[in-house]
Amino acid sequence: MLKQRILTAVPLAALVLWGIFTQPVEIVFYALLLVITIAGWEWARLSGVLNLAARALYALFILLISYLANLWITQQPQMLHSMLSFSVVFWLLASYYMFNKGPRGRQSRLSWLKLLLGVVVLLPPIMALVYLREQSHLWLLYGLSIVWVADIGAYFSGKRFGKTKLAVHLSPGKTKEGLYGAVFLTAFYSYLASLFFELSPISTLMLMIITVLTTYVSVAGDLFFSLLKREQGLKDTGAILPGHGGILDRIDSLMSSAPFLALLLAMVIFNG
């Protein structure tokens, strides 16, 4: 399984880095549209859609609305902040629900509410990542790499020190010690990034705070998708990535962290 994961992860990471550093914003956007269309297919499954044609129709709906949302934001850039703000509020409410309610029993029926929430969950990250790419390819890389660095910190810290379960009903393998390791490593990473971006001392401090908060928010995305999978009795959201599962299994943390990071960077760093 580990060998399979590595054989999938290495070329995938190389493709992502190639796209970030060599392709213009338009191509990045179209690549993200492809990703989010597949994610829409998987989200339909998490919402209880059993019919394959219906899943495909929902995926195409997500594709169309994402494209139209980008056109809308291009014409009215101020709407991006509203969309990202709405996303942040949603994830705060979702976090409260998860930790206070936990997953319901296995849900075999179609959930129209979840299908509706798919728009709220899937669209803002696309707009957030496009916005970061518009700032520079390095800011896009930073937005993506925070999740990667957090995963590394959580894995090694949890493996070495992990004892206290973070959310046993959602993801039994996650520990508070793993979360602390993720926060520590991303904070240090953000400091190094601030030196590279040549930020002022106050901007460096703000970037570190934003990154730490983003790390916490990224965990909300991970746990939220764990909740949805438990309610549907699924181990993975799909099987498109050998050894990794589905697209949403790989970008679950990014779904919550990207809008949060982009919004705060826009408010504090880029316009500061």
C-alpha angles and dihedrals in degrees: 000000000000091000090050092049091051093047088054098039100050099056090038091054091046090052092050093049092046090052094047096050102035109031129078124239093265094057091045089053093051090048089052089049089057091050094048092048090057088045088053090055090052093044090055088057091050087051092057099259105152100172110091094210090053091051090051090049091052091048090053089048090055089048093051096045091047091053092048092046090055091051090049093050091047089057095039108027092178089070090069091072090051092051093047092046091052090050092051091051090050093053092048090053091044090053091052091049094048097050095041102038108020123195120329118227121289109303114211098170129084113270113211089186092059091048089054092046088054088076091053093047102040106038105054096056090056092051091044094052092046088051091052090049089052088058092050141305088255093059089051090051090049092052092052097040095055088071092047093049091046090053091052093048093046093048098051096037092046092047093050103035106010113134109125115073115231099202110352094181093053107033115000093190096062120091135188089239089057090052091050089051090051091050093048094049095045091048090054090044091052090052091054090047091052089056090051092048089046093232124177118255093259092047089048090054092047092049090052091050092046091049094049091050090047089054091056091047091050089060088057090059092049093049093043092058090045087056092050092048092050091051089053095040092242130143095197135016090233145331104245093113111056111231092007105062120222135351092261090053087062100041102035093110091046091056090069102027101050098061091043094049095044093049095050094043089052092050100040112020110025095040096029 
